[in-house]
Every structure is written in C-alpha cells, then in structure tokens.
Amino acid sequence: METRKLGPFDVSPIGLGAMPFSMGANERPSREQAIATVHAALDAGVTYIDTADIYAPSWDTIGHNEEIIAAALKSYGDTSDIVVGTKGGITRSEGEVWGRDGSASYIRGAVEASLRALDTDVIDLYQWHRPDRWLVYGEVLETFKALQQEGKVRAIGISNANVEEIEVALQVLGEDGLASVQNEFSPRFRLSRDELELCGQHQVAFLPWSPLGGTGAKSKDVGQAYPAFHKISENRQVSQQRVVLAWELALGDHVIPIPGASRPASITDSAQAVSLALTPQELELIETQFC
C-alpha cells in the first residue's frame, strides 16, 4: 500500500477509527470482535489507528478503547510500523458529565494515563481533542510541546480546530511541529473544507473523522443521501462507502480518512479505497451534487 506523511511517520492513506469499539450509534462489538477488526485492518495494510482516552462505554471506564488497541497490537505479531494516535483534553465524570480541560496538570495526567492504557513508553501521535475555551490556545500547546521535548510524545496534533487555531498551532509548534489536524469531514459535513485546504498548504496531515457521515445508519445511507456516490458505486461495482473515501483521498495527498469500524469486513472494504482512482468526470459529478 502507498503511504502518506503524518508528521514524522509514513502511514497508510486510510486509517482505522477505533471509537466504535467503545461507543457510538453502532452496536458495540465484543472485545474479541474488536480485536479481530484491528487485525483485519493490519492485514489489509492499514498502519494508522486512531483512538482517544474518552472513548469508553461509561465515565468510569476511561481508557477502554486504548486498552483494546494495546491488546490487539500485542496479540498480532510485528507491529513496528504501526502508528497509534490518541487524544486528550475532554473530561468525563460521574453522571456522564462532559467537559474540557486544557490545563497543564490535566493534560500531563491524561498523557500518563494513556501511556499506561496503551502499554507504551511513548505516544506516537498525541492530539488535543477539543479546545478549552477558558484558556489561551497557544499556551495549552506549549504543554504539548514540552511533553514532546520530554520524550513522552513523538508528534503533536490538534482536533476540532478552526483556521485561526491551526494558524496559532503552526506558530507555536513551528511549520514542522504540527503533524495533523483531525476534524469532522464527510459528504454530510463539509464545513471543514477551509481547514483541509489550509493543511494542504502547510503539508499538515488532515484526518477526517466520521468520513462516511457517522456511525450506524448515517454511513450506510450515504448513497441514498448523495446519489453521485450510488451511481459511481454501481458503475464501478464497489461499495458506496469505498467511493466516498476515494473522493476524500482525491482532495489532497495530505488527507488520511479514518473511517470507524466495528467489523473486520468494514475496514477491509474501506482500506481498498486506496486503489480506487476516480476519474475527473466522476470527481466533478460528486462535487456538482453539493452545489
């Protein structure tokens, strides 16, 4: 499989979004099925896996998703070329009270917890999950930079960031210091197009989350909601989901979609989007339907 740049790493153009193992609109898989899905992704050539501390069935099981990833990698064999990205900065407490905390003490504690859950000495990619609007954005990133200098984090990313926040991150971390931006982007949600294009200008990897429109029925019905994907899938005799991912890959060689999956068959199909080259006519048909 060809690769794309993700900070200091070369990874597969399609990654695996692991959130459905622990939460989401889909039926949560068993631990065995989740591990089998990770193994299927690796078998298909996927070398980037995305998780987060907050991905868990309940507030008191934080780290659930990270622990599954660690177990899956440990039971697979040689995973030296696999890059794992996790995220921190969202809080979740008793009663399912959600919040955000970008303080240095919280982020440092979250990193230590993720290191334990992932059973590793260093996190490949650590991403600020959501901005803490009570704090100065650039000052929070200084904490991330310090963690990188201390050897706890190899690369830094930000998530759910707007154009201004990306520009601040570039200034604080340097042009080569910001590895990735992970924002929602799909046929259903295209409001991050400006951020996607800005990342391309600065050679920053853009990781669309929910690239198929979300978990459950939203991803299954993408062809019904956007007929161009259905038409192309019929002509090419491939899944509509594979066409969607191929379209996103065509938006720039810095784009690395991370479709969520809870079944081996799903990620196996998604990974094959890498070999689906859409024609200029097909890409025009897709873009026209959004007008």
N, C-alpha and C positions, 0 to 999 in steps of 0.2 A: 504494500500500500504506500502511496506517496505520502509525504509529510508536510506539515505547515509549522511555522515558527510560533512558539508560545514562550515568550521571554527567552531564556537560555536553552529551552528544550525544542526538540523536533518531535511533533506528535501527529497522530492520525488526523485527517481532516474532519472526521466525525468522532465525537467523544461519547461517553456514556453518562447520562444524568441519573444519579442513583436515588434521588428523592423518592420515587415510587416504592422503593423497598420499605419505606417507613411511614409515608403519609401521602395524601393526595386523593383525587377523585376515583382512582382505580381501586380495585380490591387488593388489599395488601398481601403480597405473596408470603409464603412460608420462608423461613431462613434458608432452607435447602434450595428453594426455587430462586431466591435472590442470589445466592452464591452461584448457582448454575447459570444465571443470567450474566453475572460478571465473567464467568469462564467462557460463555458463548461469545461475549464481546471481545475478549482477548483472542479467542480462536479466529474471530473474523478480522483481526488486525487492529482493533481499537487499542490505542495506547494512552488515552487520556480518560480519567474517571473523575467526575465532579461530585462532591458531597458537601456537607455542612454540619456543624455541631448541632444545629437546631432541628435537623431532620430526624424526627423521632415520633413514636406513636403518642407520647404524652410528655408533659412538662418534666416529669421525674425520670425520664429515660434519655436525657440529652446524651448525644454521642452514639446512639443506637445505629445510625447509618454508617458512621465512620468505623464502628466495630465490625459491621458486616463486611465492609470493603477490606479491612485488615485481614479478616478470616478468609475471605475469598482469595486474596493475593497469596496468603501464606500457604494455602492448600493447592495452588495451581502449579507451581514449579518456578522456572526462571522468570522473574518479573522485573529484571533490572532496567528494562526500557520503558516501564510503565510510569506515567506521571499522575500523581493524585493531587487534586486541588480541593481544598476545603475552605470554609468561610466562617467568620465570627463577627460579632457586633450586635446581634439580635439577642434579646433576653426573653426568657420564658420561665414563668414561676408558677407557684401553686395556684390552682383555679384557672389555669391556662390564660394567665395574664401575660400579654406580649408587650415588649418594649424594645428600646435601643440603648446601647451604652458604648460609647467610643472612648471612654476614659482609659488612660494607660494601665491602670490597675486591672480593669475588667478585661481588656484585650490581652494583656500578658497572662492572666489566669485562663482565658479561653484557649490561648495557644498551648499552654501546658496541658490542659485537658485534652485537646485534640491530639497532641503528641502521644499521650497515653492511649487514647482510643484507637488511633491509627497504628499503634505499636511501632513507632519510628523515632529516630533521634532528630530528624529534621523534616519539616513540611515542604514538599516540592513547591506548591503554589498556595499562598495564604491570601484570601480575598476579604476585603471589608464588605460585609454582607449588605448593609443598608446604612446610609448616613445618619448620624446622630445630630439632629438639627440644633441641639443646645450647645454644640461645640464647634470650634473653628475647624473646617475641613482639613486644611493643611497641617494643623497641629496634630490632629489624630494620625495623619500619615507619617508624621515624624516617629511615632511609636512603632509603626510597621517597619520603617527604615531601620530603626535601632534593633529590632528583632532580627532583621536580615543581617545586620552587621555582627550580631552576636552568634550567628550561625544556626538559629532556630528555624529560619525560613529561607528558602533558596530564592524565591521570586514573589513579587507582590502584585496583587490585582485588586480592582475595585468592582463593585457590583451595584446595579440600580443607580447609576451615576448619570448626571446630565452633562451637557457640553462644558459648562463652566467648571464643574467638578473634575472632569477629565483634564482640562487645562491646568487646574491647580495641581493635580497629581503629577502631571508632566513637569511642572516647575519644581515641585518639592522633591520628586524622586529622580528627575533627570529624564532625558529622552529615552535612554536605555533602561531606566529603572522601573517603568510601568510595564508589566508583562501583559496584562489583559484587562478588558472591561467586559463584565458579564451583565447584560441587560436583557429584558424580555424583548423578543422579536419573533414574529411569525406572520403568516398571511392575515391573521386576525388582529395582530398588534404590530403596527409598523411605525409607531411614534419614535422609535429609537434609530430611525434611518440616519438622522444627522450625526448621532454618536457613532454609528457604524462607519460612516464615511470619514469622520474625524480620525478614528482609529486607523483607518487605511492610510491616511496622510502621514501618520507618525509611526507606521509599522508596529502598531499595538494590536495584539490578537483581540478579536471581538467574538465573544462566546454567547450566542443567542440561547437564552433559557426558554423553555416551553416553545421550541422552534416549530412544533406542529400545532400549536394553539392551546396546549394544556393537556392534562391527563384525562383519561376516560373518554367520554363521547366526543369531546372537542377535537381531539386528534383523529378520531375515527371518521368524523363527518366533514373533514376538511375539503374533500372533493365535492360534496354537496353544497357547501357554502361558497366554494370558489371553483366554478365549472372548468376553468382552464386546466387545473390540475387533474381533474377527472378525465378530460379529453386526452391530454398528453399521456396519462397512465394507460388508457385504453389503447392508444396508438403504439405505445412502447411495450405494452404488456408487462408493466411493473406496477407496484403499489402506488397509490396517490401520495402516501407519506414519503416514499422514496423520491418522487418528483419534487415535492416541497423542499426537501433537504438539498437536492441537486440545484434548485433555484437559489437557495441561500448560499451554497458554496460558490455559485457563479457571481455573487455580488462582490467578491474580492478574495484574493488568496490569503487574507488575514482572518477570514471568517471561519470559525470552528463551531458548528452547531453541536449542542449536547442534548439530544433527544432523551427523554426519560424512558425507561423500560422496566417492566416487571416480569417479562417472559423472555426466554432465550430467543424465540422466533422474532420478536420485535426488534431487538438490537441487531440481530443477524441481517434482517432486511434493511434496516437503516444504514448499516455500515456499507452496503452495496451502492449507496447513493454516490460514493466517490467515483465509481466507474460509469455513472450516467451523465454524459456530457450533453446538455441541452443545446439545441440549435439556436441561432439568433432569432429565428422566427418563433420558436417556442418561448423564448425568453420575452419577446415582445408581446406575445399573446398573454403571458402571465401578467406582465406589467400593465397592459391595457385594461385588464379586468378590475384593476384597483382605481381606475380613473372615474 
